[in-house]
Amino acid sequence: MKPPPFEYLAVDSVDAAVGALAEAGGDGKIIAGGQSLLPMLNFRLLRPSVLVDINRVPDLAYVRDDGDRIRIGALTRHYMLQTSELVAAQLPVLHEAMQHVAHLAIRNRGTIGGSLSHADPAAELPMMTLLLDANLDVRSASGRRTIGAQDFFLGALSTALEEDDMVVAIDVPKLPARTGWAFEEVSRRSGDFALACVAVTLSNREDKFGRVRIGMMGVGETPMRASEAEALLEGQPYSDGLVDAAINAIRASVEPNTDLHASSDYRRHLVGILAERAIRKAWTRAMEGSDA
Ligand SMILES: Cc1cc2nc3c(=O)[nH]c(=O)nc-3n(C[C@H](O)[C@H](O)[C@H](O)COP(=O)(O)OP(=O)(O)OC[C@H]3O[C@@H](n4cnc5c(N)ncnc54)[C@H](O)[C@@H]3O)c2cc1C
């Protein structure tokens, strides 16, 4: 199928992009990598009158060391994130996640800003920003604001962005030294969207769980944090029984959909298996990295 007709505007600044969105009065769409937008247009799921192409805006594609944070430009391609030495060194769990995002051809075009704004419930980057407590910098013609990842994802393909907003950058706090981490995903074929996925970061504080973060996706309309399981683990010494209790809490907290790819029960079972593997692996890494 071909897309419906639209006006095409290639802009060369963020001001011009948000100005064009404001002028379109809710009927404009940014095009970044086009990997999700073009299928939506071709299937006539979207009919914007204006496409605002941001690919020529300078200084929107970068990964920078910003003290205790990594700052990522919205137009950063998945491949650039996947191969960034800074990300590999400071955010190894994100580096691992990027190996699972789509196929190379899509990673060469797709952008972090596009993936977060599209908000597919089975996409890796939304879950990773939620896991890592990232903030999104957003611009519109009326100003700028910051939205925490925990407030950004509202539903499947639905975010806190207004129609004339543009994501310009993402700030991700670096992982403290000796943080254990793990990323576990199951998809039918390499590069497919996940059936379910869990990522964990945790610290070892005097042989007890320190801060624990558990992110999940594929089991709800948005990526989720397993807050109850996080609270169960924090401050407790590691034991198999404690991990089992956390897994039970995770399974009880999700209501996955049944769809063509998997049943609700299968996804609930799977997320528990993945969480168990991820917690154990992250704990082992935290122990290896600790001075104890
Ligand atoms: C076959 C296939 C397999 C895929 N598999 C995976 C996978 O396994 N995991 C995964 O995570 N993704 C997967 N994807 C999606 C891919 O990662 C896309 O690149 C990504 O979801 C969208 O990024 P984009 O830059 O292409 O955005 P676009 O398609 O250009 O835009 C997507 C949406 O975001 C909006 N947008 C884009 N940039 C901005 C911005 N800066 N500010 C505000 N709004 C913006 C657009 O208006 C549009 O609504 C797959 C895609 C395909 C086609």
The ligand as an SDF file (V2000), in Angstrom:
LIG
                    3D

 53 58  0  0  0  0  0  0  0  0999 V2000
   10.3170   -5.2160   10.8010 C   0  0  0  0  0  0  0  0  0  0  0  0
   10.5280   -4.3390   11.9990 C   0  0  0  0  0  0  0  0  0  0  0  0
   10.9850   -4.9080   13.1650 C   0  0  0  0  0  0  0  0  0  0  0  0
   11.1890   -4.1090   14.2880 C   0  0  0  0  0  0  0  0  0  0  0  0
   11.6290   -4.7070   15.4360 N   0  0  0  0  0  0  0  0  0  0  0  0
   11.8270   -3.9470   16.5340 C   0  0  0  0  0  0  0  0  0  0  0  0
   12.2820   -4.5370   17.7450 C   0  0  0  0  0  0  0  0  0  0  0  0
   12.5550   -5.7420   17.8430 O   0  0  0  0  0  0  0  0  0  0  0  0
   12.4340   -3.7290   18.8140 N   0  0  0  0  0  0  0  0  0  0  0  0
   12.1700   -2.3820   18.7560 C   0  0  0  0  0  0  0  0  0  0  0  0
   12.3220   -1.6990   19.7480 O   0  0  0  0  0  0  0  0  0  0  0  0
   11.7500   -1.7930   17.6280 N   0  0  0  0  0  0  0  0  0  0  0  0
   11.5790   -2.5420   16.5160 C   0  0  0  0  0  0  0  0  0  0  0  0
   11.1480   -1.9490   15.3740 N   0  0  0  0  0  0  0  0  0  0  0  0
   10.8560   -0.4980   15.3860 C   0  0  0  0  0  0  0  0  0  0  0  0
   12.1030    0.3320   15.1210 C   0  0  0  0  0  0  0  0  0  0  0  0
   12.9560    0.2940   16.2410 O   0  0  0  0  0  0  0  0  0  0  0  0
   11.7490    1.8110   14.8160 C   0  0  0  0  0  0  0  0  0  0  0  0
   12.8860    2.3880   14.3340 O   0  0  0  0  0  0  0  0  0  0  0  0
   11.2970    2.6620   15.9620 C   0  0  0  0  0  0  0  0  0  0  0  0
   10.2110    2.1180   16.6360 O   0  0  0  0  0  0  0  0  0  0  0  0
   10.8360    4.0420   15.4630 C   0  0  0  0  0  0  0  0  0  0  0  0
   11.9390    4.8450   15.2530 O   0  0  0  0  0  0  0  0  0  0  0  0
   12.0230    5.7580   13.9600 P   0  0  0  0  0  0  0  0  0  0  0  0
   13.1640    6.6950   14.1770 O   0  0  0  0  0  0  0  0  0  0  0  0
   12.0520    4.9150   12.7490 O   0  0  0  0  0  0  0  0  0  0  0  0
   10.6740    6.6140   14.0750 O   0  0  0  0  0  0  0  0  0  0  0  0
    9.6190    7.0320   12.9560 P   0  0  0  0  0  0  0  0  0  0  0  0
    9.0730    5.8240   12.3040 O   0  0  0  0  0  0  0  0  0  0  0  0
   10.1980    8.0940   12.0860 O   0  0  0  0  0  0  0  0  0  0  0  0
    8.5240    7.7020   13.9030 O   0  0  0  0  0  0  0  0  0  0  0  0
    7.7590    6.9080   14.7990 C   0  0  0  0  0  0  0  0  0  0  0  0
    6.8020    7.8230   15.5700 C   0  0  0  0  0  0  0  0  0  0  0  0
    7.5410    8.6760   16.4410 O   0  0  0  0  0  0  0  0  0  0  0  0
    7.3170   10.0580   16.1050 C   0  0  0  0  0  0  0  0  0  0  0  0
    8.6430   10.7080   16.2900 N   0  0  0  0  0  0  0  0  0  0  0  0
    9.8130   10.3420   15.7380 C   0  0  0  0  0  0  0  0  0  0  0  0
   10.8170   11.0820   16.2460 N   0  0  0  0  0  0  0  0  0  0  0  0
   10.2480   11.9330   17.1370 C   0  0  0  0  0  0  0  0  0  0  0  0
   10.7740   12.9500   18.0150 C   0  0  0  0  0  0  0  0  0  0  0  0
   12.0870   13.2250   18.0850 N   0  0  0  0  0  0  0  0  0  0  0  0
    9.9130   13.6230   18.8160 N   0  0  0  0  0  0  0  0  0  0  0  0
    8.5580   13.3500   18.7770 C   0  0  0  0  0  0  0  0  0  0  0  0
    8.0050   12.4100   17.9660 N   0  0  0  0  0  0  0  0  0  0  0  0
    8.8570   11.6990   17.1690 C   0  0  0  0  0  0  0  0  0  0  0  0
    6.8040   10.0570   14.6880 C   0  0  0  0  0  0  0  0  0  0  0  0
    6.0130   11.1920   14.4100 O   0  0  0  0  0  0  0  0  0  0  0  0
    5.9880    8.7630   14.6630 C   0  0  0  0  0  0  0  0  0  0  0  0
    4.7510    8.9780   15.2740 O   0  0  0  0  0  0  0  0  0  0  0  0
   10.9440   -2.7140   14.2310 C   0  0  0  0  0  0  0  0  0  0  0  0
   10.4970   -2.1240   13.0380 C   0  0  0  0  0  0  0  0  0  0  0  0
   10.2820   -2.9240   11.9310 C   0  0  0  0  0  0  0  0  0  0  0  0
    9.8290   -2.2680   10.6600 C   0  0  0  0  0  0  0  0  0  0  0  0
  1  2  1  0
  2  3  1  0
  2 52  2  0
  3  4  2  0
  4  5  1  0
  4 50  1  0
  5  6  2  0
  6  7  1  0
  6 13  1  0
  7  8  2  0
  7  9  1  0
  9 10  1  0
 10 11  2  0
 10 12  1  0
 12 13  2  0
 13 14  1  0
 14 15  1  0
 14 50  1  0
 15 16  1  0
 16 17  1  0
 16 18  1  0
 18 19  1  0
 18 20  1  0
 20 21  1  0
 20 22  1  0
 22 23  1  0
 23 24  1  0
 24 25  2  0
 24 26  1  0
 24 27  1  0
 27 28  1  0
 28 29  2  0
 28 30  1  0
 28 31  1  0
 31 32  1  0
 32 33  1  0
 33 34  1  0
 33 48  1  0
 34 35  1  0
 35 36  1  0
 35 46  1  0
 36 37  1  0
 36 45  1  0
 37 38  2  0
 38 39  1  0
 39 40  1  0
 39 45  2  0
 40 41  1  0
 40 42  2  0
 42 43  1  0
 43 44  2  0
 44 45  1  0
 46 47  1  0
 46 48  1  0
 48 49  1  0
 50 51  2  0
 51 52  1  0
 52 53  1  0
M  END
$$$$
